[in-house]
Amino acid sequence: MSELIGPDGVARCSWANGTPDYAEYHDTEWGVPLRGVPELFERISLEAFQSGLSWLTILRKRPAFRSAFADFDPAAVAAFGDDDVARLLADAGIVRNRAKIHATIANARAVVELDTPLDDLLWSFAPDAHVRPVRMADVPAVTPESTAMAKALKKRGFRFVGPTTCYAMMQATGMVDDHVKGCHRAP
């Protein structure tokens, strides 16, 4: 339990005790059920940009990402062209990865083409039951649901949405609640 106690004396998932940014994100956003097409498009996009990087990097760049990607309005991002890609590649405020930028634009186009709202599609993969992890070592990186979500998204033209990325997004948006026992956010 002592590894759960942060410098501020609050018990939270151990990953959130490293910086005040993580603690704030953990305490106010991570695991809170989130709905809305732009909101979930943002989260899946940021999880894709995070691939291979620290979430802290993405968290600190999130305001710049929002500005650069039209507040993650899928229709606006779907209309991005070569000039926008050049602008994004020159923007030091975001992660300047050509493949991830192109994937975000392609994913916006896929969102616009969906026959069901993105949030309904994503939430359809939330498990009916989920066992609260006792410790961080019990938290999976991939689940059958995240694997099915990734497969369904790829079938619809999404990129950078593997099972691990999908599970991280499921955790972040409250589709699963992985706050460990003893964390102040665990009921």
Phi and psi in degrees as GROMACS dihedral restraints (atoms count N, CA, C in turn):
[ dihedral_restraints ]
;  ai    aj    ak    al  type     phi  dphi    fc
    3     4     5     6     1   -62.9    20    10
    4     5     6     7     1   -28.7    20    10
    6     7     8     9     1   -71.1    20    10
    7     8     9    10     1   -14.1    20    10
    9    10    11    12     1   -84.3    20    10
   10    11    12    13     1   -17.9    20    10
   12    13    14    15     1   -83.1    20    10
   13    14    15    16     1   118.8    20    10
   15    16    17    18     1   -81.2    20    10
   16    17    18    19     1   173.4    20    10
   18    19    20    21     1   -58.4    20    10
   19    20    21    22     1   -22.6    20    10
   21    22    23    24     1   -90.0    20    10
   22    23    24    25     1     3.4    20    10
   24    25    26    27     1    84.5    20    10
   25    26    27    28     1     3.5    20    10
   27    28    29    30     1   -94.2    20    10
   28    29    30    31     1   134.8    20    10
   30    31    32    33     1   -82.1    20    10
   31    32    33    34     1   120.2    20    10
   33    34    35    36     1  -147.7    20    10
   34    35    36    37     1   168.7    20    10
   36    37    38    39     1   -51.4    20    10
   37    38    39    40     1   134.1    20    10
   39    40    41    42     1   -56.9    20    10
   40    41    42    43     1   -32.7    20    10
   42    43    44    45     1   -62.2    20    10
   43    44    45    46     1   -24.1    20    10
   45    46    47    48     1   -87.3    20    10
   46    47    48    49     1    -0.9    20    10
   48    49    50    51     1   -94.4    20    10
   49    50    51    52     1     2.0    20    10
   51    52    53    54     1   -75.9    20    10
   52    53    54    55     1   -36.7    20    10
   54    55    56    57     1  -143.7    20    10
   55    56    57    58     1   156.4    20    10
   57    58    59    60     1   -59.5    20    10
   58    59    60    61     1   -32.6    20    10
   60    61    62    63     1   -60.7    20    10
   61    62    63    64     1   -46.2    20    10
   63    64    65    66     1   -64.4    20    10
   64    65    66    67     1   -43.8    20    10
   66    67    68    69     1   -60.2    20    10
   67    68    69    70     1   -45.0    20    10
   69    70    71    72     1   -62.9    20    10
   70    71    72    73     1   -46.0    20    10
   72    73    74    75     1   -61.0    20    10
   73    74    75    76     1   -47.1    20    10
   75    76    77    78     1   -59.7    20    10
   76    77    78    79     1   -45.7    20    10
   78    79    80    81     1   -75.1    20    10
   79    80    81    82     1   -23.7    20    10
   81    82    83    84     1  -117.1    20    10
   82    83    84    85     1   -21.1    20    10
   84    85    86    87     1  -126.7    20    10
   85    86    87    88     1   -48.2    20    10
   87    88    89    90     1   -61.8    20    10
   88    89    90    91     1   122.3    20    10
   90    91    92    93     1    87.8    20    10
   91    92    93    94     1    -0.6    20    10
   93    94    95    96     1   -85.0    20    10
   94    95    96    97     1   125.8    20    10
   96    97    98    99     1   -54.6    20    10
   97    98    99   100     1   128.5    20    10
   99   100   101   102     1  -125.3    20    10
  100   101   102   103     1   133.6    20    10
  102   103   104   105     1  -126.8    20    10
  103   104   105   106     1   168.2    20    10
  105   106   107   108     1   112.3    20    10
  106   107   108   109     1   135.9    20    10
  108   109   110   111     1   -65.0    20    10
  109   110   111   112     1   -52.8    20    10
  111   112   113   114     1   -62.1    20    10
  112   113   114   115     1   -37.2    20    10
  114   115   116   117     1   -63.3    20    10
  115   116   117   118     1   -45.3    20    10
  117   118   119   120     1   -76.9    20    10
  118   119   120   121     1   -30.3    20    10
  120   121   122   123     1   -63.6    20    10
  121   122   123   124     1   -40.8    20    10
  123   124   125   126     1   -59.9    20    10
  124   125   126   127     1   -48.5    20    10
  126   127   128   129     1   -64.6    20    10
  127   128   129   130     1   -42.7    20    10
  129   130   131   132     1   -69.4    20    10
  130   131   132   133     1   -32.9    20    10
  132   133   134   135     1   -66.9    20    10
  133   134   135   136     1   -46.6    20    10
  135   136   137   138     1   -66.3    20    10
  136   137   138   139     1   -37.1    20    10
  138   139   140   141     1   -63.0    20    10
  139   140   141   142     1   -38.0    20    10
  141   142   143   144     1   -66.3    20    10
  142   143   144   145     1   -42.5    20    10
  144   145   146   147     1   -64.1    20    10
  145   146   147   148     1   -30.2    20    10
  147   148   149   150     1   -70.8    20    10
  148   149   150   151     1   -24.1    20    10
  150   151   152   153     1   -47.4    20    10
  151   152   153   154     1   118.3    20    10
  153   154   155   156     1    86.1    20    10
  154   155   156   157     1    -1.3    20    10
  156   157   158   159     1  -125.0    20    10
  157   158   159   160     1   174.7    20    10
  159   160   161   162     1   -79.5    20    10
  160   161   162   163     1   139.5    20    10
  162   163   164   165     1   -61.9    20    10
  163   164   165   166     1   -30.1    20    10
  165   166   167   168     1   -60.4    20    10
  166   167   168   169     1   -38.7    20    10
  168   169   170   171     1   -58.4    20    10
  169   170   171   172     1   -46.7    20    10
  171   172   173   174     1   -68.4    20    10
  172   173   174   175     1   -43.2    20    10
  174   175   176   177     1   -58.4    20    10
  175   176   177   178     1   -43.1    20    10
  177   178   179   180     1   -72.3    20    10
  178   179   180   181     1   -23.8    20    10
  180   181   182   183     1   -95.5    20    10
  181   182   183   184     1     0.3    20    10
  183   184   185   186     1   -56.4    20    10
  184   185   186   187     1   -43.0    20    10
  186   187   188   189     1   -59.7    20    10
  187   188   189   190     1   -39.1    20    10
  189   190   191   192     1   -68.2    20    10
  190   191   192   193     1   -38.6    20    10
  192   193   194   195     1   -60.5    20    10
  193   194   195   196     1   -44.5    20    10
  195   196   197   198     1   -60.6    20    10
  196   197   198   199     1   -43.2    20    10
  198   199   200   201     1   -65.8    20    10
  199   200   201   202     1   -45.0    20    10
  201   202   203   204     1   -67.5    20    10
  202   203   204   205     1   -32.3    20    10
  204   205   206   207     1  -110.2    20    10
  205   206   207   208     1    37.4    20    10
  207   208   209   210     1    50.4    20    10
  208   209   210   211     1    44.9    20    10
  210   211   212   213     1    53.8    20    10
  211   212   213   214     1    27.9    20    10
  213   214   215   216     1    58.6    20    10
  214   215   216   217     1    35.9    20    10
  216   217   218   219     1   -76.1    20    10
  217   218   219   220     1   111.0    20    10
  219   220   221   222     1   -55.4    20    10
  220   221   222   223     1   -40.1    20    10
  222   223   224   225     1   -64.6    20    10
  223   224   225   226     1   -40.6    20    10
  225   226   227   228     1   -66.7    20    10
  226   227   228   229     1   -45.0    20    10
  228   229   230   231     1   -67.9    20    10
  229   230   231   232     1   -35.4    20    10
  231   232   233   234     1   -61.0    20    10
  232   233   234   235     1   -26.1    20    10
  234   235   236   237     1   -86.7    20    10
  235   236   237   238     1    -1.9    20    10
  237   238   239   240     1   -61.3    20    10
  238   239   240   241     1   140.6    20    10
  240   241   242   243     1  -123.5    20    10
  241   242   243   244     1  -161.3    20    10
  243   244   245   246     1   -60.4    20    10
  244   245   246   247     1   -38.3    20    10
  246   247   248   249     1   -63.4    20    10
  247   248   249   250     1   -37.9    20    10
  249   250   251   252     1   -67.9    20    10
  250   251   252   253     1   -40.5    20    10
  252   253   254   255     1   -61.0    20    10
  253   254   255   256     1   -44.1    20    10
  255   256   257   258     1   -61.7    20    10
  256   257   258   259     1   -42.3    20    10
  258   259   260   261     1   -61.0    20    10
  259   260   261   262     1   -45.1    20    10
  261   262   263   264     1   -66.1    20    10
  262   263   264   265     1   -39.4    20    10
  264   265   266   267     1   -66.5    20    10
  265   266   267   268     1   -22.0    20    10
  267   268   269   270     1   -94.2    20    10
  268   269   270   271     1    -4.6    20    10
  270   271   272   273     1   -86.9    20    10
  271   272   273   274     1   104.1    20    10
  273   274   275   276     1   -69.7    20    10
  274   275   276   277     1   -11.3    20    10
  276   277   278   279     1   -76.6    20    10
  277   278   279   280     1   -15.8    20    10
  279   280   281   282     1  -117.9    20    10
  280   281   282   283     1   178.1    20    10
  282   283   284   285     1   -81.1    20    10
  283   284   285   286     1   117.9    20    10
  285   286   287   288     1   -94.2    20    10
  286   287   288   289     1    74.4    20    10
  288   289   290   291     1  -115.4    20    10
  289   290   291   292     1   112.9    20    10
  291   292   293   294     1   -54.9    20    10
  292   293   294   295     1   -46.1    20    10
  294   295   296   297     1   -63.1    20    10
  295   296   297   298     1   -40.2    20    10
  297   298   299   300     1   -72.4    20    10
  298   299   300   301     1   -35.0    20    10
  300   301   302   303     1   -64.1    20    10
  301   302   303   304     1   -48.5    20    10
  303   304   305   306     1   -61.7    20    10
  304   305   306   307     1   -38.7    20    10
  306   307   308   309     1   -63.9    20    10
  307   308   309   310     1   -40.6    20    10
  309   310   311   312     1   -63.1    20    10
  310   311   312   313     1   -41.6    20    10
  312   313   314   315     1   -66.2    20    10
  313   314   315   316     1   -44.4    20    10
  315   316   317   318     1   -62.3    20    10
  316   317   318   319     1   -38.9    20    10
  318   319   320   321     1   -67.0    20    10
  319   320   321   322     1   -36.5    20    10
  321   322   323   324     1   -62.3    20    10
  322   323   324   325     1   -42.1    20    10
  324   325   326   327     1   -63.9    20    10
  325   326   327   328     1   -37.6    20    10
  327   328   329   330     1   -66.7    20    10
  328   329   330   331     1   -39.2    20    10
  330   331   332   333     1   -60.1    20    10
  331   332   333   334     1   -45.5    20    10
  333   334   335   336     1   -61.8    20    10
  334   335   336   337     1   -32.2    20    10
  336   337   338   339     1   -86.0    20    10
  337   338   339   340     1    -7.3    20    10
  339   340   341   342     1   -61.1    20    10
  340   341   342   343     1   147.9    20    10
  342   343   344   345     1   -93.5    20    10
  343   344   345   346     1     3.2    20    10
  345   346   347   348     1  -143.6    20    10
  346   347   348   349     1   150.2    20    10
  348   349   350   351     1   -59.4    20    10
  349   350   351   352     1   142.8    20    10
  351   352   353   354     1   -53.7    20    10
  352   353   354   355     1   -43.5    20    10
  354   355   356   357     1   -65.1    20    10
  355   356   357   358     1   -37.9    20    10
  357   358   359   360     1   -64.3    20    10
  358   359   360   361     1   -42.8    20    10
  360   361   362   363     1   -60.7    20    10
  361   362   363   364     1   -51.5    20    10
  363   364   365   366     1   -63.4    20    10
  364   365   366   367     1   -45.5    20    10
  366   367   368   369     1   -67.0    20    10
  367   368   369   370     1   -18.5    20    10
  369   370   371   372     1   -66.7    20    10
  370   371   372   373     1   -14.1    20    10
  372   373   374   375     1   -96.9    20    10
  373   374   375   376     1    -2.2    20    10
  375   376   377   378     1   -65.1    20    10
  376   377   378   379     1   131.8    20    10
  378   379   380   381     1   -68.1    20    10
  379   380   381   382     1   151.0    20    10
  381   382   383   384     1   -68.9    20    10
  382   383   384   385     1   -34.5    20    10
  384   385   386   387     1  -135.6    20    10
  385   386   387   388     1   147.4    20    10
  387   388   389   390     1  -145.8    20    10
  388   389   390   391     1   130.4    20    10
  390   391   392   393     1   -86.9    20    10
  391   392   393   394     1   126.3    20    10
  393   394   395   396     1   -65.4    20    10
  394   395   396   397     1   129.7    20    10
  396   397   398   399     1   -69.5    20    10
  397   398   399   400     1   145.6    20    10
  399   400   401   402     1   -80.2    20    10
  400   401   402   403     1   -40.7    20    10
  402   403   404   405     1  -141.4    20    10
  403   404   405   406     1   165.9    20    10
  405   406   407   408     1   -58.1    20    10
  406   407   408   409     1   -32.0    20    10
  408   409   410   411     1   -63.6    20    10
  409   410   411   412     1   -17.8    20    10
  411   412   413   414     1   -86.6    20    10
  412   413   414   415     1    -7.4    20    10
  414   415   416   417     1   -82.1    20    10
  415   416   417   418     1   122.0    20    10
  417   418   419   420     1   -75.5    20    10
  418   419   420   421     1   161.5    20    10
  420   421   422   423     1   -96.7    20    10
  421   422   423   424     1   -23.9    20    10
  423   424   425   426     1  -142.7    20    10
  424   425   426   427     1   144.8    20    10
  426   427   428   429     1  -133.4    20    10
  427   428   429   430     1   166.6    20    10
  429   430   431   432     1   -57.4    20    10
  430   431   432   433     1   -36.0    20    10
  432   433   434   435     1   -67.4    20    10
  433   434   435   436     1   -42.0    20    10
  435   436   437   438     1   -69.9    20    10
  436   437   438   439     1   -31.6    20    10
  438   439   440   441     1   -67.3    20    10
  439   440   441   442     1   -42.9    20    10
  441   442   443   444     1   -65.5    20    10
  442   443   444   445     1   -39.7    20    10
  444   445   446   447     1   -61.9    20    10
  445   446   447   448     1   -47.1    20    10
  447   448   449   450     1   -59.6    20    10
  448   449   450   451     1   -43.2    20    10
  450   451   452   453     1   -62.9    20    10
  451   452   453   454     1   -44.3    20    10
  453   454   455   456     1   -65.3    20    10
  454   455   456   457     1   -40.3    20    10
  456   457   458   459     1   -67.1    20    10
  457   458   459   460     1   -44.6    20    10
  459   460   461   462     1   -61.6    20    10
  460   461   462   463     1   -38.1    20    10
  462   463   464   465     1   -61.1    20    10
  463   464   465   466     1   -28.5    20    10
  465   466   467   468     1   -94.4    20    10
  466   467   468   469     1     9.4    20    10
  468   469   470   471     1    97.8    20    10
  469   470   471   472     1     4.7    20    10
  471   472   473   474     1   -75.1    20    10
  472   473   474   475     1   151.7    20    10
  474   475   476   477     1  -126.3    20    10
  475   476   477   478     1   159.9    20    10
  477   478   479   480     1    56.9    20    10
  478   479   480   481     1    40.0    20    10
  480   481   482   483     1  -129.4    20    10
  481   482   483   484     1    58.9    20    10
  483   484   485   486     1   -74.8    20    10
  484   485   486   487     1   174.1    20    10
  486   487   488   489     1   -58.4    20    10
  487   488   489   490     1   -35.6    20    10
  489   490   491   492     1   -69.9    20    10
  490   491   492   493     1   -44.7    20    10
  492   493   494   495     1   -61.0    20    10
  493   494   495   496     1   -43.0    20    10
  495   496   497   498     1   -64.4    20    10
  496   497   498   499     1   -40.0    20    10
  498   499   500   501     1   -67.7    20    10
  499   500   501   502     1   -39.8    20    10
  501   502   503   504     1   -60.1    20    10
  502   503   504   505     1   -40.5    20    10
  504   505   506   507     1   -67.5    20    10
  505   506   507   508     1   -38.4    20    10
  507   508   509   510     1   -61.9    20    10
  508   509   510   511     1   -40.7    20    10
  510   511   512   513     1   -65.4    20    10
  511   512   513   514     1   -47.4    20    10
  513   514   515   516     1   -63.3    20    10
  514   515   516   517     1   -32.2    20    10
  516   517   518   519     1  -103.5    20    10
  517   518   519   520     1    12.4    20    10
  519   520   521   522     1    77.8    20    10
  520   521   522   523     1    10.8    20    10
  522   523   524   525     1   -67.6    20    10
  523   524   525   526     1   -27.8    20    10
  525   526   527   528     1  -132.3    20    10
  526   527   528   529     1   152.1    20    10
  528   529   530   531     1  -114.3    20    10
  529   530   531   532     1   100.5    20    10
  531   532   533   534     1  -103.3    20    10
  532   533   534   535     1    22.7    20    10
  534   535   536   537     1   -66.4    20    10
  535   536   537   538     1   124.7    20    10
  537   538   539   540     1   -72.5    20    10
  538   539   540   541     1   157.3    20    10
  540   541   542   543     1   -57.6    20    10
  541   542   543   544     1   135.2    20    10
  543   544   545   546     1    99.1    20    10
  544   545   546   547     1   -19.7    20    10
  546   547   548   549     1   -70.8    20    10
  547   548   549   550     1   141.2    20    10
  549   550   551   552     1   -63.4    20    10
  550   551   552   553     1   -17.5    20    10
  552   553   554   555     1   -89.9    20    10
  553   554   555   556     1    -9.5    20    10
  555   556   557   558     1   -81.3    20    10
  556   557   558   559     1   125.2    20    10
